[in-house]
Amino acid sequence: MSPDPNRVPPGPATAPARPTLADQVGVKASRKLKARRRDTPGVWFGLGMMGLIGWSVAVPTLLGAALGLWLDQRYPGGRAWTLALLMAGLAIGCLNAWHWVSREDRAMREEQEGDDG
């Protein structure tokens, strides 16, 4: 009995199968079809997100300034509470905006990775 020439010998010498060109084209085509079916966010969505990020910075800044004005009127002295609390509100607002943007970025990346796999 002669050995089968098409038989691959078992063992660690076999390399993992690489995706063929047809597999790669199929994955890209399915990704493109999913993108066409998915509703793309419009201009109003982008403006809404910009407004949300703007308000997430503006509100803490204005609250800090208002609290600082109230403290300066209530307790007059050498300290400028308005400026200090304005800066604190701005810092909190910027951290809040960074949180929103990083969360949206993470969601977009996870969605893209889900479409790839």
C-alpha positions as CSV (number, residue, x, y, z in Angstrom):
1,M,0.0,0.0,0.0
2,S,1.5,3.4,-1.1
3,P,1.1,6.5,1.0
4,D,-1.6,9.0,-0.2
5,P,0.3,12.0,-1.8
6,N,-2.6,14.5,-0.9
7,R,-2.4,13.6,2.8
8,V,-0.8,16.3,5.1
9,P,1.3,14.7,7.9
10,P,-0.2,15.5,11.3
11,G,1.8,17.4,13.9
12,P,3.0,20.9,14.9
13,A,4.5,21.6,11.4
14,T,1.1,22.6,10.0
15,A,0.6,26.3,9.9
16,P,-2.7,27.9,10.9
17,A,-4.9,28.6,7.9
18,R,-4.8,32.1,6.5
19,P,-7.9,33.7,5.2
20,T,-8.1,33.5,1.4
21,L,-8.7,36.4,-0.9
22,A,-12.3,35.3,-1.3
23,D,-12.8,35.4,2.5
24,Q,-11.3,38.9,2.8
25,V,-13.4,40.2,-0.1
26,G,-16.5,38.7,1.5
27,V,-15.8,40.3,4.8
28,K,-15.3,43.7,3.2
29,A,-18.4,43.4,1.1
30,S,-20.5,42.5,4.1
31,R,-19.1,45.4,6.0
32,K,-20.0,47.7,3.1
33,L,-23.5,46.3,2.9
34,K,-24.0,46.9,6.7
35,A,-22.7,50.5,6.4
36,R,-25.3,51.1,3.6
37,R,-28.1,49.7,5.6
38,R,-27.2,51.6,8.8
39,D,-28.7,55.1,9.1
40,T,-25.9,57.6,9.0
41,P,-26.2,60.4,11.5
42,G,-27.2,63.6,9.9
43,V,-26.2,67.2,10.4
44,W,-28.7,67.6,13.2
45,F,-27.1,64.7,15.1
46,G,-23.7,66.4,14.8
47,L,-25.1,69.7,15.9
48,G,-26.9,68.1,18.8
49,M,-23.6,66.4,20.0
50,M,-21.7,69.7,19.7
51,G,-24.5,71.4,21.7
52,L,-24.4,68.6,24.3
53,I,-20.6,69.0,24.7
54,G,-20.9,72.8,24.8
55,W,-23.5,72.7,27.5
56,S,-21.5,70.2,29.5
57,V,-18.7,72.8,29.6
58,A,-20.8,75.9,30.0
59,V,-23.1,74.8,32.8
60,P,-20.4,74.0,35.4
61,T,-18.5,77.1,34.4
62,L,-21.5,79.4,34.9
63,L,-22.5,77.6,38.1
64,G,-18.9,78.1,39.5
65,A,-19.0,81.8,38.5
66,A,-22.4,82.3,40.1
67,L,-21.4,80.6,43.3
68,G,-18.2,82.7,43.3
69,L,-20.2,85.9,42.9
70,W,-22.5,84.9,45.7
71,L,-19.5,84.1,48.0
72,D,-17.8,87.4,47.1
73,Q,-20.9,89.3,48.0
74,R,-21.7,87.4,51.1
75,Y,-18.1,87.3,52.5
76,P,-16.2,90.3,51.2
77,G,-12.5,90.1,51.6
78,G,-9.2,89.7,49.8
79,R,-10.1,86.5,48.1
80,A,-11.5,86.4,44.6
81,W,-14.0,83.4,44.8
82,T,-15.5,84.3,41.5
83,L,-12.3,83.7,39.5
84,A,-11.3,80.6,41.5
85,L,-14.7,78.9,41.2
86,L,-15.0,80.0,37.5
87,M,-11.7,78.2,36.8
88,A,-12.8,75.1,38.9
89,G,-16.2,75.0,37.0
90,L,-14.3,75.2,33.7
91,A,-12.0,72.4,34.6
92,I,-15.0,70.2,35.7
93,G,-16.8,71.1,32.5
94,C,-13.8,70.1,30.4
95,L,-13.4,66.8,32.2
96,N,-17.1,66.2,31.6
97,A,-16.8,66.9,27.9
98,W,-13.8,64.7,27.7
99,H,-15.8,61.9,29.3
100,W,-18.6,62.3,26.8
101,V,-16.2,62.3,23.8
102,S,-14.2,59.3,25.0
103,R,-17.4,57.4,25.6
104,E,-18.7,58.1,22.1
105,D,-15.3,57.2,20.6
106,R,-15.2,53.9,22.6
107,A,-18.7,53.0,21.3
108,M,-17.7,53.8,17.7
109,R,-14.6,51.6,18.0
110,E,-16.5,48.7,19.5
111,E,-19.1,49.0,16.8
112,Q,-16.4,49.0,14.1
113,E,-14.6,46.0,15.7
114,G,-18.0,44.2,15.9
115,D,-18.5,44.8,12.2
116,D,-15.0,43.5,11.4
117,G,-15.3,40.2,13.2
